[in-house]
Amino acid sequence: MAEDKKTRTPDQIARRKAARQLAFANWVQAWRAENPKATKADRKEAWNKVRREQTRMGLKSLKALEKKGYGLTMPAQA
């Protein structure tokens, strides 16, 4: 059964990671505004609850940007 699982290409992995970072950056701003006294542990717990949903939104946002001609690139490692 493990053989049926699709393997992702390095580009797909990088795209998903970028979408997750985009989603987290957007989500954490709103979350901090709603929970100014929350701890790091509280934030991690809250993020884990919404991570899949927010990642999907990040992928949709990334796709919309790409349709408009924008793209994200990783800077060269120093």
C-alpha positions as CSV (number, residue, x, y, z in Angstrom):
1,M,0.0,0.0,0.0
2,A,2.9,2.4,0.6
3,E,3.9,2.0,-3.1
4,D,0.6,3.7,-4.1
5,K,1.6,7.0,-2.4
6,K,2.6,9.6,-5.0
7,T,6.1,11.0,-4.6
8,R,6.4,14.7,-4.9
9,T,9.0,16.3,-7.0
10,P,11.5,18.8,-5.4
11,D,9.6,21.6,-7.2
12,Q,6.3,20.5,-5.7
13,I,7.9,20.3,-2.2
14,A,9.4,23.8,-2.5
15,R,6.0,25.2,-3.8
16,R,4.1,23.7,-0.8
17,K,6.7,25.0,1.6
18,A,6.5,28.5,0.1
19,A,2.7,28.3,0.3
20,R,2.9,27.2,4.0
21,Q,5.2,30.1,4.8
22,L,2.9,32.5,3.0
23,A,-0.1,31.1,4.9
24,F,1.7,31.2,8.2
25,A,2.8,34.8,7.8
26,N,-0.7,35.9,7.0
27,W,-2.4,33.8,9.7
28,V,0.1,34.7,12.5
29,Q,-0.6,38.5,12.1
30,A,-4.3,38.0,12.6
31,W,-3.8,35.5,15.4
32,R,-1.4,37.8,17.4
33,A,-3.9,40.6,17.1
34,E,-6.6,38.4,18.6
35,N,-4.3,36.9,21.2
36,P,-1.8,39.5,22.3
37,K,-0.9,37.7,25.6
38,A,-0.6,34.2,24.2
39,T,2.6,32.3,24.5
40,K,4.7,30.6,21.8
41,A,3.2,27.2,22.9
42,D,-0.3,28.6,22.4
43,R,0.6,29.8,19.0
44,K,2.1,26.5,17.9
45,E,-1.0,24.6,19.2
46,A,-3.3,27.0,17.3
47,W,-1.3,26.8,14.1
48,N,-1.3,23.0,14.2
49,K,-5.1,23.0,14.4
50,V,-5.4,25.2,11.2
51,R,-2.3,24.3,9.3
52,R,-3.8,22.2,6.6
53,E,-6.6,24.6,5.9
54,Q,-4.3,27.6,5.9
55,T,-1.8,25.8,3.6
56,R,-4.6,25.2,1.1
57,M,-5.3,28.9,1.2
58,G,-1.7,29.6,0.8
59,L,-1.6,27.4,-2.3
60,K,-4.6,29.2,-3.7
61,S,-3.0,32.6,-3.1
62,L,0.2,31.4,-4.7
63,K,-1.7,30.2,-7.7
64,A,-3.5,33.5,-8.0
65,L,-0.3,35.4,-7.9
66,E,1.3,33.1,-10.5
67,K,-1.8,33.7,-12.8
68,K,-1.2,37.4,-12.5
69,G,2.5,37.0,-13.5
70,Y,4.2,37.1,-10.1
71,G,6.5,34.4,-8.8
72,L,8.4,33.5,-5.7
73,T,12.0,32.6,-5.8
74,M,14.4,31.5,-3.0
75,P,17.4,33.7,-2.6
76,A,20.8,32.0,-3.1
77,Q,22.2,30.5,0.1
78,A,25.1,32.5,1.4
